[in-house]
Amino acid sequence: MLWVADTGPVLHLAEAGALHLLPLLGEVVLPPAVQEELLRLQAGPPDALNVRPLTPFSTTQADDWCKAGLVDRGEAQAIALARQTGADYFLTDDAAARLLATTLGLRARGSLGVVLWLTGQKQIPQAEAENYLEKLAGTSLWVSPRIMAEARAALKMMVQP
């Protein structure tokens, strides 16, 4: 399974001590702008994540979305790369990026979705997933109380007999 990530989930999962979860999803790749953002934040992309270049067409698309004010550069490049590669999922914690991506036909997930996905795939146990949800709530990721409650409820439903 191929996932393309923007900066947010990589940063938030790192803050929660859960960056090691990303490779469990399958192949997770980043566009150059996300790599640059992570380096600027002194968080550098993990070795397990590869950076893929954009084609000229994808670069133009990303630039156009930025010029239109729809999303920032990293998110724009990640969406363009997801389309370019035919990625299974686009990984973002940004509402505007998620909206643009879904409008373009991409399936988007966020940091909470990573934890829920891996739990549903039986890659991590419920107790570990609960711990990661709590840790994510304490990171720079802004999550409304309603969304966090929904994530906790979804987690409980997944593990019921």
Secondary structure, DSSP 8 states (H G I E B T S, - for coil): -EEEE-HHHHHHHHHTT-GGGGGGGSEEEE-HHHHHHHHHTT----TTSEE----HHHHHHHHHHHHTTSS-HHHHHHHHHHHHHT-SEEE---HHHHHHHHHTT--EE-HHHHHHHHHHTTSS-HHHHHHHHHHHHTSS----HHHHHHHHHHHHHHH--
